[in-house]
């Protein structure tokens, strides 16, 4: 049995930052603490190398954080931001940027206050974290798949003082570890191929914690008629709930083939459009920005922003729909006049002689829409003419029948209830010496660097708090 003062399960963004934070305190560089030689911090990571999910963040470019101050930043955290506030102020966005810069990674700030590595390579972010953790004195053990976690009372380790409680960790390969403080940073359920398979939820429940219902967020929304549902395969892992057995209502496997309509829309990227989400016919959220049609469905910045509420709507059994305003900068009256003028110009053009109404209408659409979108728009809006076109351009309605699950969602919503966590330390209120950090918590953010910053902030606070508790 191998002893460490602190063990962190999970070598992702939160876990590695927790290791760096704990080792910093033991080194005597935090809050006037004196150096504590011989203190041991160990990260147990199941994958062959740490930071696997970071590698695919931001399509491989890795949006590290967002420079917005707390009052603006907090508006992008769900379901409630207050549990994150202490962690954010302890390790802010400026601290995150400073951490990476100090460890050799140059960063740049781009549109939307988003921070990226100057190289735009997620690999460089992972390498920097690994280098920082190693330099701090912490140890990362890869290929360690934890199978069970338990707590023992009144255990005495040779050469160490008697403890009121110790945590025992057993791995699938038979290795056993024990520690005074345990930090669970195993992530959620999204992208299970990176190692996020929900193990931490089970251990949290074993310690008496409540798991708020988990569901995919920042994911593709599937409009009716977008996928070929006549082709069905087995329900993948991404279509299961937290317990691994209950199917997620509305889950649509991303690998399901596109219908003709989906194929005609996929690949289109719309700039500066407005997207409104409806729940049972009532508008509940409106976003402005960029939208993408992909092989999964509706994505892009504003598609992701409404996905959390949309997925929740579908899971709850309500009807979800979206409306796209393709011309948000123009009111419908002005747009109608513009279309009427274009229609007259097309009719007067010698090239229109002998052409059918459909041919002329296609020319009209080409003047108002990207060429690649015309066919898909017509497939979705078959009963329109030049007189009703303005209304449809301002209100392209799509019923949403499903969503892509954990196999390709960016983040898992839900998780360990923050009501059972001390926000100032990230320590469990139910089990002394147990801490949580990162995606496993019931904290998730919008796209734009909010989720990684949440992981870094909660990880740093958990690591520092665990180490300081030992030094008391």
FENKALIN-V805797 format. One record per pair of residues at least 6 apart in sequence whose ideal C-beta (glycine too) atoms are under 7 Angstrom apart, sorted by the first residue. I is the first residue (numbers start at 1). J is the second residue. D is the distance in Angstrom with one decimal. If there is no record, write none. Layout:
<<I & J & D> <I & J & D>>
This chain:
<<1 & 176 & 4.6> <1 & 177 & 6.9> <1 & 178 & 5.5> <2 & 177 & 5.0> <3 & 157 & 5.4> <3 & 178 & 5.3> <3 & 179 & 7.0> <4 & 40 & 4.3> <4 & 41 & 6.5> <4 & 42 & 4.1> <4 & 177 & 6.6> <4 & 179 & 4.8> <5 & 39 & 5.0> <5 & 40 & 5.2> <5 & 41 & 6.6> <5 & 179 & 6.5> <5 & 180 & 5.4> <5 & 181 & 6.8> <5 & 470 & 5.7> <6 & 22 & 5.0> <6 & 41 & 4.8> <6 & 179 & 6.0> <6 & 181 & 4.6> <6 & 183 & 6.7> <6 & 466 & 5.1> <6 & 467 & 6.5> <7 & 42 & 5.1> <7 & 44 & 6.3> <7 & 167 & 7.0> <7 & 169 & 6.2> <7 & 177 & 5.8> <7 & 179 & 4.0> <7 & 182 & 5.6> <8 & 15 & 4.8> <8 & 18 & 5.1> <8 & 19 & 5.5> <8 & 43 & 4.7> <8 & 183 & 4.4> <8 & 185 & 5.8> <9 & 44 & 5.2> <9 & 146 & 5.5> <9 & 184 & 5.3> <9 & 185 & 6.6> <9 & 186 & 5.7> <10 & 45 & 6.7> <10 & 184 & 6.9> <10 & 185 & 3.9> <10 & 186 & 4.2> <10 & 187 & 6.2> <11 & 43 & 4.9> <11 & 45 & 3.1> <11 & 50 & 3.2> <11 & 51 & 6.6> <11 & 140 & 5.7> <12 & 51 & 6.3> <12 & 53 & 5.7> <12 & 54 & 6.8> <12 & 185 & 6.5> <12 & 187 & 5.4> <12 & 438 & 6.4> <12 & 455 & 7.0> <13 & 54 & 5.8> <13 & 438 & 6.5> <13 & 452 & 5.6> <13 & 455 & 3.9> <13 & 456 & 6.1> <13 & 459 & 6.7> <14 & 185 & 4.1> <14 & 437 & 4.0> <14 & 438 & 2.8> <14 & 455 & 4.0> <14 & 458 & 5.9> <14 & 459 & 3.6> <15 & 43 & 5.6> <15 & 185 & 3.8> <15 & 459 & 6.5> <16 & 43 & 6.7> <16 & 50 & 6.1> <16 & 51 & 6.7> <16 & 129 & 4.6> <16 & 133 & 5.2> <17 & 456 & 4.9> <17 & 459 & 3.5> <17 & 460 & 5.0> <17 & 463 & 6.9> <18 & 183 & 5.1> <18 & 185 & 5.9> <18 & 437 & 5.4> <18 & 459 & 4.1> <18 & 460 & 6.8> <18 & 462 & 4.9> <18 & 463 & 3.5> <19 & 41 & 5.4> <19 & 43 & 5.0> <19 & 133 & 4.9> <19 & 136 & 6.9> <19 & 138 & 4.0> <19 & 463 & 6.2> <20 & 132 & 5.3> <20 & 133 & 5.4> <20 & 136 & 5.0> <20 & 138 & 6.9> <20 & 463 & 6.8> <21 & 459 & 6.9> <21 & 460 & 4.2> <21 & 463 & 3.1> <21 & 464 & 4.3> <22 & 41 & 4.8> <22 & 138 & 6.9> <22 & 463 & 3.8> <22 & 464 & 6.7> <22 & 466 & 5.7> <22 & 467 & 4.2> <23 & 41 & 5.0> <23 & 136 & 3.5> <23 & 137 & 4.8> <23 & 138 & 4.4> <24 & 30 & 5.2> <24 & 136 & 6.1> <25 & 33 & 5.5> <25 & 464 & 5.4> <25 & 467 & 3.6> <25 & 468 & 5.7> <26 & 36 & 4.6> <26 & 39 & 4.0> <26 & 41 & 6.9> <26 & 467 & 5.5> <27 & 35 & 5.8> <27 & 136 & 6.9> <27 & 137 & 6.6> <28 & 34 & 5.0> <28 & 35 & 3.5> <28 & 36 & 6.9> <30 & 464 & 6.1> <33 & 471 & 5.9> <36 & 471 & 6.6> <41 & 138 & 4.0> <41 & 139 & 7.0> <42 & 139 & 5.0> <42 & 141 & 6.2> <43 & 138 & 6.5> <43 & 139 & 6.9> <43 & 140 & 4.5> <43 & 141 & 6.7> <44 & 141 & 5.4> <44 & 144 & 4.3> <44 & 146 & 5.9> <44 & 169 & 6.9> <44 & 177 & 7.0> <45 & 140 & 6.2> <45 & 141 & 6.8> <45 & 142 & 5.0> <45 & 144 & 6.4> <46 & 144 & 6.3> <46 & 145 & 4.2> <46 & 195 & 5.1> <47 & 142 & 6.5> <47 & 195 & 4.5> <48 & 142 & 5.6> <48 & 143 & 6.1> <49 & 142 & 5.8> <50 & 130 & 6.2> <50 & 140 & 5.6> <50 & 142 & 6.6> <51 & 126 & 3.7> <51 & 129 & 6.0> <51 & 130 & 6.9> <52 & 194 & 4.0> <52 & 195 & 5.7> <53 & 187 & 6.7> <53 & 191 & 5.7> <53 & 194 & 4.1> <53 & 196 & 6.3> <54 & 62 & 6.3> <54 & 122 & 5.7> <54 & 125 & 5.8> <54 & 126 & 5.2> <55 & 122 & 5.0> <55 & 123 & 6.4> <55 & 126 & 6.1> <56 & 122 & 7.0> <56 & 191 & 6.8> <57 & 63 & 6.8> <57 & 122 & 5.6> <57 & 452 & 6.7> <58 & 122 & 6.8> <60 & 122 & 5.1> <61 & 116 & 5.8> <61 & 120 & 4.5> <61 & 122 & 6.4> <62 & 116 & 6.6> <62 & 117 & 6.1> <62 & 122 & 3.6> <62 & 125 & 4.7> <63 & 114 & 5.0> <63 & 115 & 7.0> <63 & 116 & 5.9> <63 & 448 & 6.6> <63 & 449 & 4.4> <63 & 452 & 6.9> <64 & 96 & 6.5> <64 & 100 & 6.7> <64 & 107 & 6.7> <64 & 115 & 4.8> <64 & 116 & 6.5> <64 & 117 & 6.9> <64 & 125 & 6.3> <64 & 449 & 6.2> <64 & 452 & 5.8> <65 & 93 & 4.7> <65 & 96 & 4.7> <65 & 97 & 6.7> <65 & 115 & 4.8> <65 & 449 & 4.5> <65 & 452 & 6.2> <65 & 453 & 4.2> <66 & 73 & 6.5> <66 & 93 & 6.3> <66 & 113 & 5.1> <66 & 114 & 5.7> <66 & 115 & 6.7> <66 & 448 & 5.3> <66 & 449 & 3.8> <66 & 450 & 5.9> <66 & 453 & 6.5> <67 & 93 & 5.3> <67 & 109 & 6.0> <67 & 113 & 4.5> <67 & 115 & 6.3> <68 & 113 & 5.2> <70 & 85 & 6.8> <70 & 88 & 5.8> <73 & 88 & 7.0> <73 & 450 & 6.9> <74 & 81 & 3.8> <76 & 445 & 5.2> <76 & 446 & 4.2> <76 & 448 & 6.8> <76 & 450 & 4.7> <77 & 84 & 5.7> <77 & 443 & 6.4> <77 & 445 & 5.1> <77 & 450 & 6.4> <77 & 454 & 6.8> <78 & 308 & 6.3> <78 & 413 & 6.8> <78 & 444 & 5.4> <78 & 445 & 7.0> <79 & 442 & 6.8> <83 & 418 & 3.7> <83 & 421 & 6.7> <83 & 423 & 5.0> <83 & 443 & 6.4> <84 & 443 & 5.7> <84 & 454 & 6.0> <84 & 457 & 6.7> <85 & 423 & 6.9> <86 & 423 & 4.8> <86 & 424 & 4.7> <86 & 461 & 7.0> <87 & 426 & 6.7> <87 & 457 & 4.0> <87 & 458 & 4.8> <87 & 461 & 4.3> <88 & 457 & 5.0> <90 & 457 & 6.9> <90 & 460 & 6.7> <90 & 461 & 4.9> <91 & 456 & 6.3> <91 & 457 & 4.7> <91 & 460 & 4.0> <91 & 461 & 6.4> <93 & 453 & 5.9> <96 & 453 & 6.1> <96 & 456 & 5.1> <97 & 107 & 5.6> <97 & 115 & 6.0> <100 & 107 & 6.0> <100 & 128 & 5.7> <101 & 107 & 6.4> <103 & 128 & 5.1> <103 & 131 & 6.1> <103 & 132 & 4.4> <104 & 128 & 6.2> <105 & 117 & 5.6> <105 & 124 & 6.0> <105 & 125 & 6.8> <105 & 128 & 4.3> <106 & 118 & 3.9> <107 & 115 & 5.4> <107 & 116 & 6.7> <107 & 117 & 6.0> <107 & 118 & 6.1> <108 & 116 & 5.6> <108 & 118 & 5.0> <109 & 115 & 5.5> <110 & 116 & 6.1> <112 & 448 & 5.7> <114 & 448 & 5.6> <114 & 449 & 5.1> <115 & 449 & 6.1> <117 & 124 & 4.8> <117 & 125 & 5.5> <130 & 140 & 7.0> <133 & 140 & 6.1> <144 & 171 & 5.0> <144 & 175 & 6.7> <145 & 171 & 5.9> <145 & 172 & 4.5> <146 & 169 & 5.6> <146 & 171 & 5.6> <146 & 199 & 6.8> <147 & 170 & 5.4> <147 & 171 & 6.2> <147 & 172 & 4.9> <148 & 170 & 4.7> <149 & 167 & 6.6> <149 & 169 & 5.5> <149 & 203 & 4.6> <150 & 168 & 5.0> <151 & 165 & 5.4> <151 & 167 & 5.4> <151 & 431 & 6.6> <152 & 165 & 6.7> <152 & 166 & 5.1> <152 & 168 & 5.9> <153 & 164 & 6.8> <153 & 165 & 5.4> <154 & 164 & 6.8> <155 & 163 & 5.5> <155 & 166 & 4.1> <156 & 162 & 4.8> <163 & 180 & 6.1> <165 & 432 & 6.6> <165 & 433 & 6.0> <166 & 178 & 5.4> <166 & 179 & 6.9> <166 & 180 & 6.4> <167 & 178 & 6.6> <167 & 179 & 5.2> <167 & 182 & 4.1> <167 & 433 & 6.9> <168 & 176 & 6.9> <168 & 178 & 5.3> <169 & 176 & 6.9> <169 & 177 & 4.4> <170 & 176 & 5.3> <180 & 433 & 6.5> <180 & 470 & 6.0> <181 & 433 & 5.0> <181 & 435 & 6.8> <181 & 466 & 3.9> <181 & 469 & 6.5> <181 & 470 & 6.3> <182 & 433 & 6.5> <182 & 434 & 5.4> <182 & 435 & 7.0> <183 & 435 & 4.4> <183 & 437 & 6.0> <183 & 462 & 5.0> <183 & 463 & 6.7> <183 & 466 & 6.1> <184 & 200 & 4.8> <184 & 203 & 6.2> <184 & 204 & 6.7> <184 & 436 & 5.4> <184 & 440 & 6.2> <185 & 437 & 4.5> <185 & 438 & 4.7> <185 & 440 & 6.7> <185 & 459 & 6.2> <186 & 199 & 5.4> <186 & 200 & 3.4> <186 & 440 & 5.7> <187 & 196 & 3.8> <187 & 438 & 6.2> <187 & 439 & 4.6> <187 & 440 & 6.3> <188 & 196 & 5.7> <188 & 198 & 6.8> <188 & 214 & 6.7> <188 & 411 & 6.9> <188 & 412 & 2.7> <188 & 415 & 6.2> <188 & 439 & 4.2> <188 & 440 & 6.3> <189 & 196 & 6.1> <189 & 197 & 7.0> <189 & 198 & 4.7> <189 & 214 & 6.1> <189 & 406 & 4.4> <189 & 412 & 4.8> <190 & 196 & 5.9> <190 & 216 & 6.7> <190 & 406 & 5.1> <190 & 409 & 4.7> <190 & 410 & 6.4> <190 & 411 & 5.8> <190 & 412 & 4.9> <192 & 237 & 5.4> <192 & 406 & 6.3> <198 & 242 & 6.1> <200 & 440 & 4.5> <201 & 211 & 5.0> <201 & 242 & 5.8> <204 & 211 & 6.5> <204 & 416 & 4.9> <205 & 211 & 6.1> <207 & 428 & 6.7> <207 & 430 & 6.1> <207 & 431 & 4.7> <207 & 434 & 6.1> <208 & 430 & 4.7> <209 & 416 & 5.3> <209 & 417 & 6.6> <209 & 420 & 5.4> <209 & 428 & 6.9> <209 & 430 & 6.2> <210 & 417 & 4.2> <210 & 420 & 6.3> <211 & 242 & 6.2> <211 & 415 & 6.5> <211 & 416 & 6.3> <212 & 414 & 4.5> <212 & 415 & 6.1> <212 & 417 & 5.5> <212 & 442 & 4.4> <213 & 414 & 5.0> <214 & 241 & 7.0> <214 & 242 & 4.4> <214 & 412 & 5.5> <214 & 413 & 6.7> <214 & 414 & 3.7> <214 & 415 & 6.3> <215 & 248 & 6.9> <215 & 311 & 5.4> <215 & 312 & 6.4> <215 & 315 & 5.7> <215 & 413 & 5.3> <215 & 414 & 6.1> <216 & 311 & 5.8> <216 & 403 & 6.3> <216 & 404 & 7.0> <216 & 405 & 5.3> <216 & 406 & 5.5> <216 & 409 & 3.6> <216 & 412 & 6.9> <217 & 307 & 6.0> <217 & 308 & 4.2> <217 & 311 & 6.5> <217 & 409 & 6.3> <217 & 411 & 5.0> <217 & 412 & 7.0> <217 & 413 & 4.1> <217 & 444 & 5.5> <218 & 304 & 4.4> <218 & 307 & 5.9> <218 & 409 & 6.1> <218 & 410 & 3.5> <218 & 411 & 5.0> <218 & 447 & 5.5> <219 & 307 & 5.1> <219 & 311 & 6.7> <219 & 403 & 5.4> <219 & 404 & 4.9> <219 & 408 & 6.8> <219 & 409 & 3.6> <219 & 410 & 6.8> <220 & 254 & 6.9> <220 & 294 & 6.2> <220 & 296 & 3.1> <220 & 297 & 4.0> <220 & 298 & 6.4> <220 & 299 & 4.9> <220 & 403 & 6.6> <220 & 404 & 4.2> <221 & 297 & 5.1> <221 & 298 & 4.5> <221 & 303 & 6.2> <221 & 307 & 5.8> <221 & 310 & 5.5> <221 & 400 & 5.1> <221 & 403 & 5.5> <222 & 252 & 4.6> <222 & 297 & 4.1> <222 & 400 & 6.7> <222 & 401 & 5.9> <222 & 402 & 4.3> <222 & 403 & 6.1> <223 & 297 & 6.4> <223 & 298 & 6.6> <223 & 398 & 4.1> <223 & 399 & 6.7> <223 & 400 & 5.9> <224 & 399 & 4.5> <224 & 401 & 4.7> <225 & 259 & 5.8> <225 & 261 & 5.0> <226 & 258 & 6.8> <226 & 259 & 6.2> <226 & 261 & 6.3> <226 & 262 & 4.0> <226 & 297 & 5.7> <227 & 252 & 6.1> <227 & 256 & 4.7> <227 & 257 & 7.0> <227 & 258 & 6.2> <227 & 259 & 6.0> <227 & 262 & 6.0> <228 & 256 & 6.6> <228 & 257 & 4.5> <228 & 258 & 6.6> <228 & 259 & 4.8> <231 & 256 & 6.3> <231 & 257 & 5.4> <233 & 253 & 6.5> <235 & 247 & 6.0> <236 & 253 & 5.5> <236 & 407 & 5.7> <237 & 406 & 6.8> <237 & 407 & 6.6> <238 & 251 & 6.8> <238 & 405 & 3.3> <238 & 406 & 4.1> <238 & 407 & 3.1> <239 & 247 & 5.8> <239 & 248 & 5.4> <239 & 251 & 3.9> <239 & 253 & 6.6> <239 & 405 & 4.9> <240 & 246 & 6.7> <240 & 247 & 6.4> <240 & 248 & 6.6> <241 & 248 & 5.7> <248 & 315 & 6.7> <248 & 405 & 5.9> <249 & 314 & 6.4> <249 & 315 & 5.3> <250 & 314 & 3.7> <250 & 315 & 6.3> <250 & 402 & 4.4> <250 & 403 & 5.7> <251 & 402 & 6.4> <251 & 403 & 6.7> <251 & 405 & 4.3> <252 & 402 & 3.6> <252 & 403 & 6.4> <252 & 404 & 6.3> <254 & 295 & 6.9> <254 & 296 & 4.8> <254 & 404 & 4.6> <254 & 407 & 6.2> <254 & 408 & 5.1> <258 & 266 & 6.0> <258 & 295 & 6.3> <261 & 376 & 6.6> <261 & 379 & 4.7> <261 & 380 & 6.5> <264 & 375 & 4.6> <264 & 376 & 3.8> <264 & 379 & 5.6> <265 & 293 & 4.2> <265 & 376 & 3.8> <266 & 293 & 5.3> <266 & 294 & 5.9> <266 & 295 & 5.4> <267 & 293 & 6.7> <267 & 372 & 6.8> <268 & 293 & 4.6> <268 & 370 & 6.7> <268 & 372 & 5.6> <268 & 373 & 5.0> <268 & 376 & 6.8> <269 & 290 & 6.8> <269 & 292 & 5.1> <270 & 290 & 6.7> <270 & 291 & 4.6> <271 & 290 & 5.4> <273 & 291 & 5.5> <273 & 324 & 5.9> <273 & 325 & 6.2> <273 & 326 & 5.6> <273 & 328 & 6.3> <274 & 286 & 6.5> <274 & 288 & 5.0> <274 & 325 & 3.9> <274 & 328 & 4.1> <275 & 287 & 5.2> <275 & 291 & 6.0> <275 & 302 & 4.6> <275 & 303 & 6.8> <275 & 306 & 6.1> <275 & 322 & 5.8> <275 & 324 & 5.7> <276 & 283 & 5.3> <276 & 286 & 4.6> <276 & 322 & 6.5> <276 & 323 & 4.6> <277 & 284 & 5.5> <277 & 285 & 4.4> <277 & 306 & 4.3> <277 & 309 & 6.0> <277 & 310 & 5.6> <277 & 320 & 7.0> <277 & 322 & 5.6> <278 & 284 & 6.8> <278 & 320 & 7.0> <278 & 321 & 4.4> <278 & 322 & 7.0> <278 & 323 & 6.9> <279 & 313 & 4.8> <279 & 318 & 5.4> <279 & 320 & 6.2> <280 & 318 & 5.0> <280 & 319 & 5.3> <284 & 309 & 6.2> <285 & 306 & 5.2> <285 & 309 & 5.5> <287 & 302 & 4.0> <287 & 305 & 4.7> <287 & 306 & 5.9> <288 & 302 & 6.8> <288 & 328 & 6.5> <289 & 301 & 4.7> <289 & 302 & 4.5> <290 & 300 & 4.9> <290 & 301 & 5.0> <290 & 302 & 6.6> <291 & 298 & 6.5> <291 & 300 & 4.3> <291 & 302 & 5.3> <291 & 303 & 5.4> <291 & 324 & 6.9> <292 & 299 & 4.6> <292 & 300 & 3.7> <292 & 303 & 6.7> <296 & 404 & 4.7> <296 & 408 & 6.4> <297 & 404 & 6.8> <298 & 322 & 6.9> <301 & 447 & 6.0> <304 & 410 & 7.0> <304 & 447 & 4.6> <305 & 446 & 5.6> <305 & 447 & 6.9> <306 & 322 & 6.9> <307 & 403 & 6.8> <308 & 413 & 5.8> <310 & 320 & 5.0> <310 & 400 & 6.0> <310 & 403 & 7.0> <311 & 403 & 5.0> <313 & 320 & 4.4> <314 & 320 & 5.4> <314 & 402 & 6.8> <314 & 403 & 6.5> <320 & 400 & 4.3> <321 & 397 & 6.2> <321 & 398 & 6.4> <321 & 399 & 4.9> <321 & 400 & 6.0> <322 & 398 & 5.4> <322 & 400 & 6.1> <323 & 395 & 5.2> <323 & 396 & 6.6> <323 & 397 & 5.1> <324 & 396 & 4.3> <325 & 394 & 5.2> <325 & 395 & 6.7> <326 & 393 & 4.9> <326 & 396 & 6.4> <327 & 335 & 5.6> <327 & 393 & 5.3> <327 & 394 & 6.2> <332 & 390 & 5.5> <332 & 391 & 6.5> <332 & 394 & 5.2> <335 & 390 & 4.4> <335 & 393 & 6.6> <335 & 394 & 6.7> <336 & 390 & 4.1> <339 & 386 & 6.1> <339 & 389 & 5.6> <339 & 390 & 5.4> <342 & 364 & 5.9> <342 & 367 & 5.6> <343 & 364 & 6.1> <343 & 386 & 4.8> <346 & 352 & 5.6> <346 & 360 & 5.4> <346 & 363 & 5.4> <346 & 364 & 6.0> <352 & 360 & 5.6> <361 & 385 & 6.9> <361 & 386 & 6.3> <362 & 374 & 6.7> <364 & 386 & 6.0> <365 & 374 & 4.8> <365 & 377 & 6.7> <365 & 378 & 7.0> <366 & 374 & 5.9> <368 & 393 & 6.7> <369 & 377 & 6.0> <380 & 396 & 7.0> <380 & 398 & 7.0> <381 & 392 & 5.1> <381 & 396 & 6.8> <384 & 392 & 5.2> <406 & 412 & 6.9> <410 & 447 & 6.8> <411 & 439 & 6.5> <411 & 444 & 4.9> <411 & 451 & 5.3> <412 & 439 & 5.8> <412 & 444 & 7.0> <413 & 444 & 4.7> <414 & 442 & 5.7> <415 & 439 & 6.9> <415 & 440 & 5.3> <415 & 441 & 5.1> <415 & 442 & 4.4> <416 & 436 & 5.4> <416 & 440 & 5.6> <416 & 441 & 5.3> <416 & 442 & 6.1> <417 & 442 & 5.7> <418 & 441 & 6.1> <418 & 442 & 5.3> <418 & 443 & 6.6> <420 & 428 & 6.6> <420 & 429 & 5.1> <420 & 430 & 5.8> <421 & 428 & 6.4> <421 & 429 & 6.6> <421 & 436 & 6.0> <421 & 441 & 7.0> <422 & 429 & 5.9> <425 & 461 & 6.8> <425 & 465 & 3.8> <426 & 435 & 4.9> <426 & 436 & 6.1> <426 & 437 & 5.8> <426 & 458 & 5.7> <426 & 461 & 5.1> <426 & 462 & 3.9> <426 & 465 & 6.0> <427 & 434 & 6.9> <427 & 435 & 5.2> <427 & 465 & 6.2> <428 & 434 & 4.2> <428 & 435 & 6.8> <428 & 436 & 6.9> <435 & 462 & 4.2> <435 & 465 & 6.7> <435 & 466 & 5.5> <436 & 462 & 6.9> <437 & 458 & 4.2> <437 & 459 & 4.3> <437 & 462 & 4.1> <438 & 455 & 4.3> <438 & 458 & 5.9> <438 & 459 & 6.0> <439 & 455 & 6.6> <441 & 458 & 6.5> <443 & 454 & 5.6> <444 & 451 & 6.5> <445 & 451 & 4.6> <445 & 454 & 5.7>>
